[in-house]
Amino acid sequence: PQTKVEERGATKLNGTRTTFTPDAKIFPEIKFKYELIARYLREMAYLNAGLKLRLRDERTGKQEEFHYAGGIKEFVQSLTKGSGTLHDVIFFRGVRDKVDIECALQWTDAIHEVIFSYANNIHTIEGGTHLSGFKAALTRTMNTYATANNLLKNVKTAISGDDLREGMAAVISVKIQDPQFEGQTKTKLGNSE
């Protein structure tokens, strides 16, 4: 601390400013990749709707602000930009067993699926139980709906999950009290709930 904390009066401003300078004694080579930091801050702004993050590189003067009031809904829109979307983004949020769940998805005319999964704002690259649960629920729900509405008249088997997810872009985010990740890198969530 450079000074003691002092009261300065009321303000309309809020938030936290974090500034850091790495210690050359600890880090022999100091190289920051602006795009890597920007990508991380962009993800955090998407995952926390309404959060405003600013990045300023004092080396170059380059700066950006990341703020997405729509949260992961806007994340999905960014993923489907340039593709022919088939409908508006579907978004839902709920809490079950103290697990906060958010999901946004949209189908496009693309032939591949793009799914990003997160647990407590950590990108679970290998997925985990939240992603496998989402895929199973989506497949079950679509097949149940199709059967109940007699949409599978000439189909002898249920439609596979891979077929249903073709062209889909989705973001699944869970916030869980005691996350249990598989491995040190936290790339896969293992919680049963």
Buried (B, 14 or more C-beta within 10 A) or exposed (E): EEEEEEEEEEEEEEEEEEEEEEEEEEEEEEEEEEEEEBEBBBBBBBBBBEBEBEBEEEEEEEEBEBEBEBBBBBBBBEBBEEBEBEEEBEBEBEEEEEBBBBBBBBBBEBEEBBBBBBBBEBBBEBBBBBBEBBBEEBBEEBBEEBEEEEEBEEEEEBBEBEEBBBBBBBBBBBBBEEBBBBEEEBBBBBBEB
